[in-house]
Amino acid sequence: MRHTLTWLPRIIGFAAWYLATWFRSSLRVSRVILSPRLITSPGIVRVPIRSRTDAEVTLLASLITITPETLCLSIDRSGHVLHVHGMFVESRADLINTIGELEHRFLRAHHRIPDALERPDDEGLSKQPSTPEGDHR
């Protein structure tokens, strides 16, 4: 019962956090558009995900796509991986961590019992090949 009472505040908290993130991202992209001398570092990265249901994966991919500097290109359901294009990819790990934080906050707000969540281990991240589906720069 305790988790059910905290569910609505978690949803509202996530929405506020996401809107702030979206706004900061919009400003960053606007600066690049208005100042063509600013340099971007685009890249495509394989991002492991914890989301398992169709609704979770679809909502996560949508949240990534509507954020101005990222775009979900494809979903690998068998490997639980998203292929994400980022406009400012300084490193593969940074984009994975950014998407991981978004997913963690989303799942924590979405699940009625947030303590049941697991994070992908770092070992699984390091074993992914840097092939055409991997990091492109």
N, C-alpha and C positions, 0 to 999 in steps of 0.2 A: 504494500500500500504506500509506503514511504516513497518509492521510486515513481509511482504514478503521480503523486503530489508534486514532485519536482520536474515532471516531464514538460509541462507548459513553460515554466521559467527557463528550462534548458533550450527549448525551441526558440523562445524569444531572444535569449542570449546568443544563440547561434546566428539568428537572423541579423541581430545588431552587429556582431563580429563580421559576418560575411559582407554586409553593406559597407562597413568601414574598409574592409579589404578591397572590395570592388571599387570604391571611390578612390583609394590610393592608387590602384592599378590604372584606373581611368586617367588620373592626373599624370602618371608616368608615361602612358602612351601618348597623351595629348602633348606633353613636352617634346617627345620625339617627333611628332608630326609638325609642330610649330618651329622646332629647331632642327632642321635636317642634318646639322653637323653632329648631333648626338649619335653615338654609335650603339647599335643593337648587337646582340650575340645570339641569333636564333639557333634553335636546336630541337631535335626530336629525341625523346627519352622514353624508355620502357619503364613504367611505374607500377610496381606490385601493389595490389590492393587487397583489403580485407573484406570488402563488401561482397556478399554472396548472393543475395536475392536479386531478381531482375529489377525490382523497384530501387534498391540501394545503388546498384551499378548505374542504372539510367539516371537517377538523380545526381549521383556524383559526377558522371560524365557531363551532364547538363550544367552543373555548377562550375566545372572547369571551363566549359565552352563559353559560358556567358561572362566569365571574367575576362576583361579586355586583353590581357597579355598571354593568355593560354588558349589552347584549342585541343580537344580530345579528338584524335584522328581515327582511332580504332579501339575495339575492345576484344581482347583475347580471353574468352570465357574459360577455356581449358587451363590456361596458365595463370588465371586471375591477374591479368596485366592490362593496363591501359597504355596506349601509345599517345604521348602528349607532346604537342608542339609548344615551345615557349619562346617568347620574343627576347627575353633576357636570360639566357641560360649561361651562367658563369661556370657552373659545374653540374654534372649529372646528379651528384648527391644533393646539391641545393634544391634543384627542382623536385627531386623525389621527396625531400623533407618538407617542402612547401605543400605539395599535393598530399603528403601523409598527414600534415597538420589539418588541412582542410577536411580530409576524410575522417580523421579521428574526431574532430569537433562535430562534423555532420552525424556520424554514427552515434556519438554520445548523446546528441540531442534527439536523434531519431528513435533510438532504442528505449523502450520503457525501463529496461534494467541495464544501465550502462556498464556495470561492473563485469558483465559477461563478455566484454570485447577483448579480442586478442590483437596484438600488433604483429606484422610480419617481422621475422627475425632478420638481423643484419647479415647473417650468414647467407640467407636466400638472395639478398641484394647483390652480394659480391660474386655469386655464381652465374649471374646473367651475362651472356656473351655481348660483346660490343660489335654486333653484326649489323646488317642493314636495318634490323628492327631496333638496334641499340642507339647509342649516342651519335648524333650526326652534328658536325660543326664545320 
